[in-house]
């Protein structure tokens, strides 16, 4: 749970808080009526969007880590190729 809160920005946390406050306000002002289902649906859509944003950020971080590995491997290969060319030039 702390990982989720760490990756959510202040905007997402404020949306969660405001939506929860509005939902609870609707619960106490309207009671358990049909309109409460509409309020609950809006709350769940907001939570779902925030969860999707969180999962998207996790995916981006994973892709960035893999890209860093590819780039470091490329740098290693370029260095090895340059060393090989230098040794060939010295032997010629």
CORQUIVEN-V966324 format. One line per field, one symbol per residue. ss: DSSP state (A for helix, B for strand, O for the rest). burial: 1 if it has 16 or more other ideal C-beta (glycine too) atoms within 10 Angstrom, else 0. A space follows every 10 residues. Layout:
ss: ???
burial: ???
//
This chain:
ss: OAAAAAAOOA AAAAAAAAAA AAAAAAAAAA OOOAAAAAAA AAAAAAAAAA AAAAAAAAAA AAAAAAAAAA AAAAAAAAAA AAAAAAAAAA AO
burial: 0000000100 0100110010 0010010000 0000000010 0010010001 0011000000 0000000000 0000000000 0000000000 00
//
